[in-house]
Amino acid sequence: MDLNDRVAVVTGASGEIGARIAYRLAAAGADVVVTYVDNHEGALVTCRSVESLGRRTAAIRLDQTDPSSVAAAIEAAAGQWSRLDILVNNAAWNIGIPFADLDALTPAIWDRIYATNARGPFLLARAAAPHLRQQGAGRIVNIASVAGLSPGGSSIAYATSKAALVHLTRCLAVALAPRITVNCVAPGLVEGTRMAQRLTPEMAAAARQQAVLQRTTSADDVSNQVVAFCRADTVTGQVLTIDAGIHFH
């Protein structure tokens, strides 16, 4: 799909990875709707970066744990320039809780993580699907995590929520074919992000040590792969791991 003059929604684009994805999509020719939940200033910074490339942009508040907020945000995004072509489900929430500390993983934390990381992307995809179908070649790209592929990550709830997002990707690829493709990027730890700052230093060190490249994941590689999935016409239901080589040794 040619991305020139397409309209993309990037959730959580007030954060570091989402901002990079928004910038790369704009560089590929897309106009970008930036969503945020509480970091309005970060969203405006992302908007300015999109505008620096000569593309249109808008910031819309979205609480993806709230179905009414999801519906309102998607309708506002689709109405911004009378179309919607791309949805990138990037927004997520985590907290560092060691796997063995089951008591610390309370039902409230579990529910917040699942409402944000698994239910939220489903609600967004469901709301966006009619608009994506209208264009005849819609794209959904989910941002999961290597924690969804093997036991690890910031908590059991986070890992299993990302595993749910990986399988949701495959299920939606079936449900939304043939007009809409649905793919997934599963990054390792991206240092310097607000999400990464919620982890212990030991978790970050372990991610570097386990990778054959001896470093953590590049946000540029993640954002470039999102663009590649959006451009591809015959790729759907796929999950690409970007983790500097943890999961093959």
Secondary structure as UniProt FT lines:
FT   TURN            4..5
FT   STRAND          7..10
FT   TURN            11..14
FT   HELIX           16..27
FT   TURN            28..29
FT   STRAND          31..36
FT   HELIX           40..51
FT   TURN            52..54
FT   STRAND          57..61
FT   TURN            64..65
FT   HELIX           67..80
FT   TURN            81..82
FT   STRAND          86..89
FT   TURN            99..100
FT   HELIX           102..104
FT   HELIX           107..114
FT   HELIX           115..119
FT   HELIX           120..135
FT   STRAND          138..143
FT   HELIX           146..148
FT   HELIX           156..176
FT   TURN            177..179
FT   STRAND          180..187
FT   TURN            191..192
FT   HELIX           194..197
FT   HELIX           201..210
FT   TURN            212..213
FT   HELIX           219..231
FT   STRAND          239..242
FT   TURN            247..248
//
